Amino acid sequence: MTPFQPVILRDHIYHKSGRGKTVCVTACLTALGVPLNSYHYTGGAMDSRRESILRKNGYCVRSRMSALGKQKTVGNARKVVRKLDDPSSTYYLLVVKSGRRSTHAILLDREGMTVVDTAPVKVDRRKILSIKACFKS
């Protein structure tokens, strides 16, 4: 499965309710083929809104946090995902800590290569808050 061209929003979209559609999550979801108009909100850092959107669009979503062990960094995750026994069409949606209070979403492929990262860094030591394996059901 080849990823789709991600849609990169110019800025976050906030609604009157205070909920929003964020740039990084929108880019990750559209790279997986989820249409931009199939959801209104992308959710917060640790809720299950992203997973619900993916499941609604035909994906299985499974946590892979236990596979990371004690070193929960993006650099370590790249090595770990290569060794996992997931289907070849699997992508990994990571939510990482970015700064003191903000979070960021990244999409990796089965080989640990970055598919989508709207705020890349040279040496990636960002702490992982969540890692989900996403594959078509």
N, C-alpha and C positions, 0 to 999 in steps of 0.2 A: 504494500500500500504506500503510495507516494503522498506526502503531505500536500495540502492545498496552499495556495498563496495566502499568507495571513493578511488580515485587514488591520492596519495600524491606525488607531484613532489619533487625532491631533491632541486631544485632551480628554480627561474623564468626563463622562456624561452623568450629571446628577439630576435626580427627579425631585419633585416637591416633597416627597416622603423622606428624603435624605439618603435613600438608596441610590446606588450608582452602577454604571457600566465602566469598568476600569480598562485602561489601555493594555496592560500586560495580559490580563485574563482573556480579554476579547481577542487579542492576537493569537494566543494559544488555542482558544476554542475554534477560531476560524481556520487556523492551520490544520486542524483535525477534520475540517469539513462541516462544522456546525454553522448554519446560516446566521448571519448577524441579526436578522429580524426574528429569530426563534426564541429570544429571551430578552427581558427588560433589565434585569439586574444580574451582576456577577457574584454578589455576596461578599462577605467579609473574609478575613484571613483564615479563620478556623471553622467556618460553617460548611455545610454540605451543598451549598447552592451550585457550585461548579460541577460536582458529581451528579446532581439531579439533572442538570442541563445535558451532560454527556449521556446519561442513561436514557433520557427522553429521545436522544438522537441515535440510539442503537449501539452504544458502547457499554462494555463491562468495565467497571472501575473497582480496583482492588488496592488496598494499602500495601506498601512495601517498606514501611518504617522499620520493622523488625529485622529486615535484611541488612540495614545500614550498620548495626552495631553501635558502638559508642561514639565514633567519629561521624557526626551528622553534618557533613559539609558537602557542597556541590562537587568539589574535586574528588572526594571519596565516593560519592554517588556514581560518578562516571565510571569508576572501576567496578563497582558492585553490580550495576545494571547489565554489564557485559556477561556476568557469570550467572544471572538469574535464568531460570528455566521457563520463561514466558514465551508466548507465540512470537514469530518473527515480525509480525505487524504491530507490535506493542510500542506505544509511546509512553513517556513518563512525565506527568505533570507535577512539578515541584513548586511548593510555596516556601519561599526563603525569607529570612529576616533581612531587611534592608534599612540600615540606620537604626535609630533607637526605637521608634514606634511604628515604623511602616513595614509593609511586607511587599513581596514581589513574586510573580509567577514566571516560571521557565518551563519550556518543553524540550525534553531530550528524546532522542531516538533509541533504538535497541542497542546501538553500539556506544552509547554515552555521548554522542555528539549533540551539540546544541542545534535545535531546529528553530526555536523562537526564544529570544531574550531581548526585550526592548531596552534594557539597561545593562549592557555587558560590562564586565570588569576583566582586567588582565589576569590576575591571580585570584581564582574563585574560592574564597574561604568562607563564603556566606553560609550561615547556619540554616539547615533545613528544618522547617516546622512540619511539613507534610510532603510525602511522595506517594503518588498514585499511579499504578499501572493502568493504562487505558488501551483497550483493544476492542475491535468490532465483535459483537456477539453473533 
